[in-house]
Amino acid sequence: MMKQVSGNSQETKPVEEVGNGSASGDEEWK
């Protein structure tokens, strides 16, 4: 899908998808 900033991506997509584009955002969302 689209690679957005970890600010919006992490909220709309699950950790698995977000983790691909933004590692730091993925950990924060968890």
Summary of the structure (lengths in Angstrom):
residues: 30
radius of gyration: 7.3
end to end distance: 20.1
largest distance: 20.4
contacts: 76
relative contact order: 0.29
helix: 70%
strand: 0%
